[in-house]
């Protein structure tokens, strides 16, 4: 009898590259539509020098003895998905202008696609997180900035020029603060993490927005005032979203929306109060948390492995 | 030799039913994607009593010796397109709850579909009017109310519950006037025809918004102030639309936007001034004017004739 060597499993890898860490998810290269299983998942420090070499080393280490068939990398910034080139990344200047997809593919010998990190996380959250089962989902990531994505049937609806969904930059306070985008009084200038921190400090508080939310929990009146103003602005923006886009479900995630979800709760109550003719959808806290991007890239790598025969 | 009788042409009929008149367009039942040709086009008084009987009489008269194969009726109000029933029509209470499609089909012996009039006009304007050639068009009809429709690849993108595109009801003046929708300071409360008339009279003018626009043309300062405020509010709403929806082209029509298009011109200039990161699309005056609804219904009837073999 001839000994047949055991087949190593065909796997795909998703890499969610952030300013300080790279989150990875290794999953089977199956043809399901389920959430990509995690054969391995974790986080390592973002390579400091040569990003292509560093990401290739991470990929090899995570893959181990498995047979890697496709990789998707998510990066913070503007990406040309067709060429796999990073057009601009504010958080990771080492990636600026880098043909990351082709370069990493050349090193690993497998197809590599490159996508925007927010988009990867939004699609995962819509398909397998809080939006699971809904056909039409609008996701919001509250953090330093506020990112919005409209996902219909699992695909991002991004407008005629790829810039739709910018809920963070609709004006909620016409005479408000200058925004980095050049407008005044954008939602981000009221509910972004720096804005909340500023408002919290101006009210006499100290520490980060997490401290603000902790103080809110203890009934601190100053904290309640700051959270109320933020939730009010977010509710106004969402009511505008309902009038223009009419999403099926709204999912709110991002660092600022992590438990205890008070901003989401207050926002939901205020949207219900202020809506009139609008159809008020469910507003849910995100479920996948900080792993959403890794899940999304693993899913994208799985899709890539189907398009390009191994 | 046997004489073969001349075939009469197969035609479709679009009826755009308004509060005072019914506009009709008779077109060939061909399989082109061109604007439905007008074998006959015109306007008759809206039947006062039995709407089904009245519309059937109009259909027979307009069709003449041709062979009618499908009819589409556009009505102002909420329509259940699947059943052909008018759910609610503020302008034509005689239609309320009427199974107009089936009833008219029974009288005429051809398939009849029923659609919303604004939607019919928007699709026609997007496909064969100012939006011709663009894949992604947002149409605005400025009149008593302000109706918006987002049309992608010839189809209305109307959200998860069919109520997307309500640009007239996004709040542009948070402390503004009460709107009939229950909110305060909606775009309609500033730029709707009654709002413009009110502002014009408050500024010492007299007559309708048409008089306001005529006075604007002569350089009347009060008129300029009123138009400027209206165009400013419309520009703010459009900048919000760019951030959330990112349309390919914006087409502005409706009674208030008819020549001399001053509101459109001022709005376009203000959008360009105020936009920052946004992609500013072309903003064009509508081309089909008051016949857009009839063109849209004729097109819909043509599509219906293809679905239901004659």
Interface residues (C-beta under 8 A of the other chain):
Chain A: X135 X136 X148 X158 X159 X160 X161 X162 X163 X164 X165 X166 X167 X169 X170 X171 X174 X181 X182 X183 X236 X239 X240 X241 X243 X244 X245 X246 X247 X248 X249 X274 X276 X277 X278 X279 X281
Chain B: X135 X136 X148 X158 X159 X160 X161 X162 X163 X164 X165 X166 X167 X169 X170 X171 X174 X181 X182 X183 X236 X239 X240 X241 X243 X244 X245 X246 X247 X248 X249 X274 X276 X277 X278 X279 X281
